[in-house]
Amino acid sequence: MVPVGAVPSAARVRWYHSVWFVLLMLFFVLGPFGLPLLWKSPRFSRGAKIGWVVAAGLFWTWFVMLMVRAVYSAMGHFDAIEKSLLF
C-alpha cells in the first residue's frame, strides 16, 4: 500500500499519467478539460499542479482572446469585401 501523498513506483504509474502526455493534453488537445487529468496524475507535486493550472489558465485566456480578435478581424475583411461587391 502506498502512503497518502507518496508517488507510486514508476512500474505502477499508468502511461496516461506521464508528464509529457498530461502537458500535451492540457495545452494542445483537451485544453481546460485536461485539468482533471493533471490533478489525478501522481507524477506532479501539489505545487507543480497549482503552477501548471495557473500557466494553463493564462495560456487559454490568451488563446481565446487571440481567437476573438481574429474573428473580429475576419468579419471586418468580409464587410469590406461585401461593400466592394455591391453595385
N, C-alpha and C positions, 0 to 999 in steps of 0.2 A: 504494500500500500504506500502511495506517495503522500507525504505530508502536505497540508494545505500551503499553497504559495511556492512550493518547490517545483522546479522544472523536471519533468519526467525524462528518463534516458532517451537518447536520440533514436533508439530502436522502437520505442513505443509511441513516438510522435508521428502523427499522420502526415502524408505528403502535402495536404492542403493547409497545414499549419506552418509550412516553411516560410521563412522571412520574405523571400523574393516573390513567392506566389501570393502571399497576403498583400504585399505592397502593390503588386501588379493589379490585382483585383480591385484594391482600394482606389488607385489613381487612374487606371485606364480602362477597366472593364465594368465594374459594378458601381463605381462612384460611392456616394454615401451609403448605399446598400451593402457595401463591403465592411462597414463598421462592426457588425456582429462577428464577422469572420476574424477581424483584428482582436476583438475582446475575448473571443474563445481560444485564441492561439496561446499556447503555453510558452512560446518562443520569445515573447515580449514581456518585459517587466511592466509594472503598473505605470511608472514614469514614462517609459517609452510609448506605451499605449496612449497616454494623455498627450504626449508630444506629437504622435502621428495623427491623432484626432484633430488637434489644432492645425497641423500642416495640411491635412486633407480638407478641413473646413475653409482655410484660406485659399487653397488651390481651387476648390469647386466654386467658391464665391467669385474668384477672379474669372474662372472659365464661363460661368453663367453670365456675368457682366459683359464679357467679350462677345458671347453669342448674341446677347440683346443688342449690342452696338452693331454687330454685323447684320442683323435682321433690319434694324432701322436704316442702315446704310443701303442695303439692297432695296428696301422699299423706296428710298429716295431716288435711286437709279431707275427703278421701274416707273415711278411717277414721271421722271424726266423723259423716258422713252415713250411713255403713253402720250405725253403732251406733244412730243415731236411727231407722232404718227397721226394726230388729229388734223384734219384738213379744214 
